[in-house]
């Protein structure tokens, strides 16, 4: 009855490369993705927008 938030910079289709055992990868992804809400973020990093160095680089 609780929520779990899982974040990753690695796309789901690349998890099979990282988790060498395909059966284990299937089991993990099935449990994480089943009945899940997925939010795929795109665009520029918010850190880059807020970073003082980023604004210096943009002005140069």
N, C-alpha and C positions, 0 to 999 in steps of 0.2 A: 504494500500500500504506500510505497514511497517512490519518489522519482530519482533517477540517476542521470547525470549529465556526463557524457563522454565527449571529449574534444580531441581532435587529431589534425595535424597538418598533412597527414598521409591519406590520399584518397583510398576509398574502400577497395578498389580493384588492385591496388599495390600491396595490400595486406598479405596476399598470397605469396609475394616475393619475400616479405619480411618473416612471416611465419612459415617456416620451411615445410611443415607437415600439412598437406592440403585438407586432410580430414579434420585436423585441429582448427585450421583456419575457417572451414565451413561451420564447425560447431560454434566457434566464438562469434563469427559474423551473424549466424542465424539467431543467436540469443540477443545480440546487440540490436540488430536491425528489425527483428520481428516486433510489430506493434510500436515502432519507434517513429518519432517525428525527426526528420532529417532537415537540417538547415545548412545549405552549402553557401558559404560566403564568397563573394568575388570582389574584385576591386583592389585598390591600393591599401596598404597597411595603415591602420590608424596611428601606429607608432611613428611612421614616417611623416604623417601629417602634423603630429604634435611635437616632434623632435626639433630642437633648435638647430641642429646640424642639417636637418633636411631643408629647413627654410634657407639656411646659408647657401647650401648647394644649389637650390632652385634659383637664388638670386645671382649666382656667379655665372 
